[in-house]
Amino acid sequence: MNLMNFRIPYSHGMGLISDELYESLRRSNCALDDQKSDPDSAECLHDLETFNKLTDGLNKFEILGYYCGVTMPRQRRSLSDGKRAVIVGFGETSLSAVKCRDEEHRLSAYWFNDERVLKGYHRDMEQMQQRNTKGYRSLVYSGDHDLVIPFLSTQAWIRELNYSIVDEWRPWIVEGQIAGYTRSYSNKMTFATVKGGGHTAAESRPAEGYAMFERWIADKPL
């Protein structure tokens, strides 16, 4: 599954690129279809360059947020015991000097490198899918303002699992307001979008994130 396939229609739907650019990308099958795509064609390369220019100034993790440059930890190194450590690739950071929302992510390196986290963080998507097959309850959610992994990508992944829908698409409410949309599947999976949420949806929409988790953990419908 090519993630770019969904970034392009998502960007069009959110008004980030023009109708003309989107249609040109569609005509050239540029990164929109894994079987027919020709990413090396002149038209495709030109269109992708335009696409990147239009979106490079965005905070792709939360398109409503401020863009503060590349601040996510991105380098890794192996520890002596074979575990992986996350390296802060943007210099030293004072814990008391977090000014930009993106800069809060610098602190994630401290959390990732905590020994308790390294010991406990062993789940992956394959294990998750095995648990779903066995019928364990699961909650999958996406902020609807995340350009890194758009909710369209999450929905496409869920469709590949081929589970039956038991509760059709509907809004879920927090304090009388629509907080997002949700549907449920026969394998006890619940999918939800978080309205206005970014890549880490509960960070940008904490009240909605708390309500979503509280209802799910209590085995209540969103």
C-alpha positions in Angstrom: 0.0 0.0 0.0 1.5 3.3 -1.2 1.0 5.9 1.5 1.3 8.7 -1.2 -1.8 7.3 -2.8 -3.8 8.8 0.0 -1.9 11.9 0.7 -2.8 13.3 -2.7 -6.6 12.8 -2.6 -6.6 13.9 1.1 -4.7 17.1 0.1 -7.2 17.7 -2.6 -10.2 17.2 -0.3 -8.7 19.5 2.3 -8.1 22.3 -0.3 -4.4 22.1 -0.2 -3.9 21.5 -4.0 -6.0 22.7 -6.9 -8.5 20.7 -8.9 -6.3 21.0 -11.9 -3.2 19.5 -10.2 -5.3 16.7 -8.7 -6.8 15.8 -12.1 -3.3 15.9 -13.7 -2.0 13.5 -11.1 -5.0 11.3 -11.8 -4.5 11.4 -15.6 -0.9 10.4 -15.3 -1.6 7.7 -12.7 1.1 9.4 -10.7 1.6 7.5 -7.4 -2.2 6.9 -7.3 -2.2 3.3 -8.4 0.6 0.9 -7.5 0.0 -1.2 -10.6 -0.2 1.5 -13.2 1.8 4.4 -11.7 4.7 5.8 -13.7 6.5 8.0 -11.2 9.4 8.6 -13.6 7.3 10.2 -16.3 8.0 13.9 -17.0 4.4 14.9 -16.2 4.4 12.9 -13.0 7.7 14.3 -11.8 6.6 17.8 -12.5 3.2 17.3 -10.8 4.9 15.7 -7.7 7.3 18.6 -7.5 4.4 21.0 -7.5 2.6 19.0 -4.9 5.6 19.0 -2.7 6.1 22.8 -3.1 2.5 23.4 -2.1 2.6 21.2 1.0 6.2 21.5 2.2 5.4 24.6 4.4 2.7 22.7 6.3 3.0 20.9 9.6 2.2 17.6 8.1 1.5 16.0 11.5 -1.2 18.6 12.2 -2.1 20.8 9.2 -3.9 23.2 11.5 -0.8 23.7 13.6 2.3 25.9 13.2 5.1 24.7 11.0 8.3 24.8 13.0 10.7 22.9 10.8 11.9 19.3 11.1 11.8 18.6 14.9 10.9 14.9 15.1 13.6 12.5 16.4 14.6 10.6 13.3 18.0 8.9 13.9 18.4 5.6 15.7 21.4 3.7 17.1 21.8 0.2 18.6 22.4 -0.2 22.3 24.8 -2.9 23.6 21.8 -5.2 24.5 20.4 -5.0 21.0 17.7 -2.5 21.7 17.2 0.6 19.7 17.6 4.2 21.0 16.0 7.2 19.5 18.4 10.1 18.9 17.4 13.7 19.0 18.6 14.9 15.6 18.1 18.6 16.3 20.5 19.5 19.1 20.1 19.8 22.9 16.7 20.8 24.3 15.9 22.3 27.6 12.9 20.6 29.2 11.7 24.0 30.4 12.0 25.7 27.1 9.3 24.2 24.9 7.8 27.0 22.9 6.5 25.5 19.7 4.0 22.6 19.7 6.3 20.7 17.4 9.1 21.2 19.9 7.2 19.1 22.4 8.1 16.1 20.3 11.7 16.6 21.2 10.8 15.2 24.6 9.6 12.0 23.0 13.3 10.9 22.8 13.5 10.9 26.6 10.3 8.8 26.8 11.4 6.3 24.1 14.8 5.8 25.8 13.3 5.1 29.2 14.2 1.5 30.2 10.7 0.7 31.1 9.4 1.8 27.7 12.2 -0.1 25.9 11.1 -3.2 27.8 7.4 -2.9 27.2 7.2 -1.4 23.7 7.2 -4.6 21.7 3.8 -4.6 19.9 3.6 -4.3 16.1 0.9 -4.3 13.4 1.2 -8.0 12.8 0.6 -8.8 16.5 -2.3 -6.4 16.4 -3.8 -8.1 13.4 -3.4 -11.5 15.1 -5.3 -10.2 18.1 -8.1 -8.9 15.9 -8.4 -12.2 14.2 -8.9 -13.8 17.6 -11.7 -11.3 18.4 -10.0 -9.1 20.9 -11.5 -5.6 21.2 -9.5 -2.9 19.5 -9.7 0.9 18.9 -8.2 2.4 15.8 -8.4 6.2 15.4 -7.1 8.9 13.1 -7.0 12.7 13.5 -8.7 14.1 10.4 -6.0 16.8 10.0 -3.0 14.4 9.8 -1.3 14.5 6.4 1.5 12.0 7.4 -0.9 9.1 7.6 -4.3 10.4 6.4 -7.4 8.8 7.8 -8.0 7.6 4.2 -4.9 5.4 4.6 -6.2 4.0 7.8 -9.6 3.2 6.3 -7.9 1.5 3.3 -5.9 -0.7 5.7 -9.1 -1.6 7.6 -10.8 -2.5 4.3 -8.0 -4.9 3.5 -8.8 -6.8 6.7 -12.3 -7.5 5.1 -14.3 -7.4 8.4 -18.0 -6.8 8.2 -19.5 -3.5 9.3 -21.9 -3.8 12.3 -22.4 -0.2 13.2 -22.5 2.2 10.2 -20.6 5.5 9.9 -22.0 8.0 12.4 -20.8 11.1 14.4 -19.7 10.7 18.0 -20.4 13.5 20.4 -18.5 15.2 23.2 -20.2 18.0 25.2 -22.9 18.3 22.6 -20.5 18.8 19.7 -19.5 16.4 16.9 -16.0 15.1 17.9 -15.5 12.9 14.9 -17.0 10.0 13.1 -17.0 6.3 13.9 -18.0 2.8 12.8 -17.6 -0.7 14.3 -16.7 -4.0 12.8 -17.6 -7.6 13.4 -14.2 -8.5 14.9 -14.8 -6.0 17.8 -12.7 -3.3 16.1 -13.9 0.3 16.5 -12.6 3.0 14.1 -12.9 6.7 14.8 -11.8 10.0 13.4 -11.0 12.8 15.7 -12.2 16.1 14.3 -9.4 18.7 14.2 -6.9 16.1 15.5 -3.4 15.6 14.1 -1.1 12.7 13.9 -1.2 12.3 17.7 -4.9 13.2 17.9 -5.2 13.2 21.7 -2.4 15.8 21.9 -4.3 18.4 19.8 -7.8 17.3 21.0 -7.2 16.1 24.6 -10.9 16.3 25.7 -12.0 14.3 22.8 -9.2 11.9 23.2 -10.0 11.3 26.8 -13.7 10.8 26.1 -12.9 8.3 23.3 -10.6 6.2 25.5 -12.9 6.4 28.5 -15.9 5.1 26.5 -13.9 2.4 24.7 -12.1 1.1 27.9 -15.6 0.9 29.6 -16.9 -1.1 26.6 -19.4 1.6 25.7 -20.1 2.8 22.2 -18.5 6.1 21.2 
